[in-house]
Amino acid sequence: MKKYLLEEAHEYLAAVDAEDDFAMIEELGDVLLQVFLHAQIGEDQGYFTLEDVLASISEKMIRRHPHVFGGDVAVEDADGVVANWEAIKAEEKGTSDKPLLDEEYRASSALQTAYNYQKRAAQVALTGQMWREHGINLPRNGRNFAMRRRKALMHPVLMNLAMYCSH
């Protein structure tokens, strides 16, 4: 089921890129259908209901956006909104003994993982040495290609490529 949700999300993003309003409507409907299907499966298996999902997102929106929903926080611009949101999210998460990049890994997408790692690294200004301390060895050049299987090397290569393209 995960692959279908991911596929529908990608199709919606393609419609956005194409600026195709009718396709956006259709694809958002498909994404919503996936949400309903996943919620129904959750309910059928006794984990949660659609109402639980809706209550959770409603509470989160109100909690993370007090400037919109009558809280005592005032923000002046988009940067203030982001700063406030990040502070609230950090407070919710609390402190953790987990490795810094632990929650950024996405098994289904090396490129998404690379993007998440970059974003997190930018937040804390990770150096090359710090990357290695977190178990991520970035190749300095392509010479290692002949010595390793392509699959094992593709993750850091894609990470380097994504880092290069983001600057």
SULFENPE-V411993 format. One record per residue. RES is the residue in one small letter. SS is DSSP state (2 for helix, 1 for strand, 0 for the rest). PSI is psi in whole degrees, -180 to 180 (none if undefined). D_FIRST is the distance of its C-alpha to the first C-alpha in whole Angstrom. Layout:
# SULFENPE-V411993
res: (RES:RES)
ss: (SS:SS)
psi: (PSI:PSI)
d_first: (D_FIRST:D_FIRST)
This chain:
# SULFENPE-V411993
res: (m:k:k:y:l:l:e:e:a:h:e:y:l:a:a:v:d:a:e:d:d:f:a:m:i:e:e:l:g:d:v:l:l:q:v:f:l:h:a:q:i:g:e:d:q:g:y:f:t:l:e:d:v:l:a:s:i:s:e:k:m:i:r:r:h:p:h:v:f:g:g:d:v:a:v:e:d:a:d:g:v:v:a:n:w:e:a:i:k:a:e:e:k:g:t:s:d:k:p:l:l:d:e:e:y:r:a:s:s:a:l:q:t:a:y:n:y:q:k:r:a:a:q:v:a:l:t:g:q:m:w:r:e:h:g:i:n:l:p:r:n:g:r:n:f:a:m:r:r:r:k:a:l:m:h:p:v:l:m:n:l:a:m:y:c:s:h)
ss: (0:2:2:2:2:2:2:2:2:2:2:2:2:2:2:2:2:0:0:0:2:2:2:2:2:2:2:2:2:2:2:2:2:2:2:2:2:2:2:2:2:2:2:2:0:0:0:0:0:2:2:2:2:2:2:2:2:2:2:2:2:2:2:2:0:0:0:0:0:0:0:0:0:0:0:0:0:2:2:2:2:2:2:2:2:2:2:2:2:2:2:2:2:0:0:0:0:0:0:0:0:2:2:2:0:0:0:0:0:2:2:2:2:2:2:2:2:2:2:2:2:2:2:2:0:0:0:2:2:2:2:2:2:0:0:0:0:0:0:0:0:2:2:2:2:2:0:0:0:2:2:2:2:2:2:2:2:2:2:2:2:2:2:2:2:0:0)
psi: (-32:-40:-31:-40:-45:-43:-45:-38:-42:-39:-38:-45:-36:-39:-39:-47:-36:-4:40:96:-43:-40:-37:-44:-48:-46:-36:-37:-41:-39:-44:-40:-42:-40:-46:-43:-45:-39:-39:-41:-43:-41:-45:-33:2:19:-46:169:169:-37:-38:-43:-47:-41:-40:-47:-35:-48:-41:-43:-45:-44:-42:-7:59:-22:-20:-38:36:18:-178:21:131:133:148:-26:-178:-36:-39:-38:-48:-45:-44:-44:-44:-38:-43:-44:-41:-40:-40:-43:-31:-167:155:147:1:151:148:-42:5:-44:1:-13:135:108:-30:-8:106:-36:-41:-40:-45:-44:-47:-42:-45:-47:-45:-41:-39:-35:-33:8:56:138:171:-42:-40:-37:-48:-36:-25:14:16:109:109:126:143:-24:-175:5:-29:-12:-44:-24:-18:160:145:-42:-42:-29:-18:-35:-54:-32:-46:-37:-46:-44:-45:-40:-43:-44:-22:-8:none)
d_first: (0:4:5:5:7:9:10:11:13:15:16:17:19:20:22:23:25:26:27:26:26:25:22:21:21:19:16:17:16:13:12:14:12:8:10:12:9:8:12:12:10:12:15:15:15:17:16:17:17:17:20:20:17:20:23:22:21:25:26:25:26:30:30:29:31:34:36:34:34:38:38:41:40:41:40:41:39:35:36:37:34:32:35:34:31:31:33:32:28:30:32:29:28:31:33:31:32:29:29:29:26:24:22:22:20:16:15:13:16:20:21:19:21:24:24:23:26:28:28:28:31:33:33:35:36:35:38:37:39:36:33:35:35:31:31:30:33:33:35:38:38:37:39:37:35:37:37:33:30:28:25:27:29:26:25:28:29:26:27:31:30:28:30:33:31:31:35)
